[in-house]
Amino acid sequence: MAPDETSAPIGTVSACWRYPVKSLQGSTAEQLVIDPSGVGGDRTHAVIDPESGHLLSAKRVKALFDGFATDERITLPDGQVLRFDDPAMDDVLSTWLGRRVHLAEQEEAGERSFEMTFDPPDDEAEYYEIPAPAGTFLDLAPLHVVTTATLAGCAAARPDLDWDVRRFRPNLVLDVDVPPFGEQAWVGQQVAIGDVVITVDSPTVRCAMPLRAQPGGIERQPGLFKAMSELNEAFPNHLGLYCSVVEPGTVSLGDPVSLI
């Protein structure tokens, strides 16, 4: 890529996240390997309902947020630790969740759907079936990005609410010099991040998950739904960016971020 094809850096990468099992807790990383299918090691597994084939997510099954996943293991709230290939995995997960489930590998992704409501503060609202991208356990896009500018701006505007980044489950957190929600102006543009070039496809519509309680002191916060609509007039109830990958590569903490 020629130097004159990109702007001067407008920021840096401040955090990298991976979530090996859909809707379970993930962890930060020093770097991410990213290709057109997404982040290496991200959403490689998912808990599914073997009867319906549905992907289970914390959008509806809140208990999933209480589990932790690494590249090889799941740790349950009671302290049990199981490797992904443990023959007892499905039985243990089923006992934990109180229903029959199966831990599916990437090869089992196929064409599946998950359930979500369009009234996130109301857990009793009607749920709708939403297809996941074929062959993946993703919600919509290979890469999810948020900015510190937006999170800080929301926290300043609504300090009564908790804007912990973990609520939004990004892959990349960018520390960039834009106003709150200013990154939405990048929709349709390409952005260089480390070795990777992405296209910003759309703002990220938010579901019930940012409102959910999580381990580590994150409490249920239904007021976030209304706040994200009031603070983001251009795209109510959106925060973050869904992106696709144009040029694969590696992104590390501190890597520069430039518009192309």
N, C-alpha and C positions, 0 to 999 in steps of 0.2 A: 504494500500500500504506500503510495507516494505521500510525503509529508504534507503537501499542499491539498490533499484530499480531506484532511480532518481539521477541525477547529483547534485552537489552543485548548489544553485540558480545562474542563469546567469543574472537575472534582476528582475524587478517588473512590475506590472500593473500600467501604468501612466494615463490611461483614459478609461472610459467605455461609450459607446454610444448606443442609441436605436433610431429607426426611425419607429414610429407607423404606418405611412402611406407611402407606397412605393413612393420614389422620393421627398416627402416633407421634409422640414427640421426637424431634430430630436433634441435630447438634450443629455447632459451628465448625468450620474447617478453615485451614490456612489458605487453601486454594481449591478450585473446582475445575474439573475437566468437562468441557461443554461441547456437545455436537448437536446436529439438527434434531435429534430425538430428545435433547434436554441435558440435564446434569448427570454425570456419571454417578451411580449409586443412589439416585433420587427416585423415590416411588418405584422401586424395583419389586416390591411386594405389596399386597393389599389383602385385607380381610374381606371375604365375600360370603354371601348367603348361598350355600350350595344348591338350594332348591330353586330360588328365583334367578340366581346368577348375578344379582345386584352387588355392586361395590358398596361396602359399608363405609360411611365416613362420619366424622364428628358433627357434620351438619345435622344428622339425625341421631346417631348413636354417640351420645356425649361421653360415655365411659372410655372410648378409644383415646381420648386426650390424656388419660391417666397412665397409659403405657409408654415406654421408651424403646426406641429402636436404634441399633447401630447397624453396621454392614452385615453382621452375622447373627445378632441376637436380639431378642425382645425381653425386656424386664417389665414384669407386671407390678401393680401397686402393692401386692403382698410380698414382694421381694423375689419371687420366682424368676429365674433366668433360664431361657431356653434358646438353643441355637435354631436357626431357621429350619434345619434338616432334622430336628428332633422328631421322632415318630409320634411322640405324645402331643405335639404342638396343637393340632386341631382340637383334641379333647380338652386340653388345658384352656385354650382360648374360649371354647364353648362354655366351659364351666364359669369362667370369668364373666362373660357377657350374658350368660343366662339364655343362650340360644345356640342352635347348631351353626357353626361357622367353619370356614376353611381358609388357611393362609395360602393365597395364590402367588405363584411366581410369575415373572414377566412373561414367560412363554404361554401362560394361561390367560393373558389379558384379553385377546380377541376383541369382540364387540360387546361392551358392557355399559351399564348406566348406573348412576347414583341418584339419590333422592334429595331434593331440597325444597324449601319453602321460599316464597317471595315476600313473606312477612316475618323476617328473622326474629324479632323480639317475642313472637308468639309461638311457643313450642307446640301448641295444639293446632296451628294453622294447617291448611291443606298442603301436602307435599306433592311434588311433581317429579316425574322421571326425566333425567337429563342424560343424554349419551356422553360418554367419555370419548376422546379421540381414539379411533380404532387402534388396537395393539398397545394401548398405554393404560396406566392407572392415574393419568392426569385429569384435572378438571376441564382445562380448555387449551392451555398453551405449554410449550416446552420450558419456558423460562418466566419466572415471576420476579419483578423488581420493585422495590420501594426506595424512597429517598428520605434521608434524615431531615431535609428541609420541610417536607410535608408533615412528618411525624412531630417535629418540633413546633411547626406552626399550629397544628391541631392542639398540641398540649398547651401552647400559650393562649390560644383562643378559648379552650375548654379545659382549664386545669382541674376541674372537678371530675374529669374522666381519666381513665388509665389508658395511655396510648402505647403500651409496651409493644415493641416490635414483634414479639413472639405471637401476638394475637393474629398477625397478618401473614405469617408463614412464607416470607419471601425466600428466594434463592440468593439474591444479591441485594445488599443495602448500599446505596450510593450516597456519599457525602458530596453534594453538588451545590453550586451557587445559583439556586433558582428560588423564586418565591414559593410558598406552600401551594402544592398542586401544579406548579409551573412545569413539571416534567410531562404533563399531559399535552403540552405543545409539541412534544416529540413524536406524537402519533403519526405514522407514515414515514418517519425518518429512520436513518440508520445511525447507530451509535457504536463506537469502538470502545471496548472495555478489555484492557490487557490484550491478549492475542485474538480475542473474539470480536466479531462484528455481529450485531443483532439488528433486527428491524422491530420497531415498536408498533405493535398491531392495534392495541386498544387499552384504555384504562381498565382496571380490574374491578369488576362488580363484586360487592361484598355479600357474603351469605351469613348464616348464623354463627360461623366459627369465631370471628373476632369478638363476639358477645359472650362466648362460653367461658366458664371457669376453667383454669388449667393449674397443674402443679406449679409450685414456686411462687405462690402468693398472688396469682392472677385470679381475680374474682369475676363473677358474672357481671356484665356491664351492658344491659340492654339499651342504655341511653346512647351508646356509640352509633346505633343505626340512624337515629334522628340527627345526631351531630354531624355525621358524614354527609348527610343530605343538605344540611344547613350551611356547612362550611365549604362544600364543593358545589357551587351553583351550576357550573358547566356540566358536571356529571354527578348528579346526586347519588349518594350511597356507592361511590367508587373511591378507591384509594389504591394506588400502585399501578403497575403496568404489566400487561401480558405481552410477551415478546417471542419472536421466532429467531432462529439462528441462521445467519447467512454464511459466516466463516467460523468454523470450529477452532477450538484452542483451549488455552488455560487462562483462568482468571485467578489472581492472587490478591490477598489483602494489600491495599496501598496502590494497586494498579491505577493508572490514569484513565479518566473517562472523557471522551471527546465526541462531539457531534460530527457526522460526516456530511 
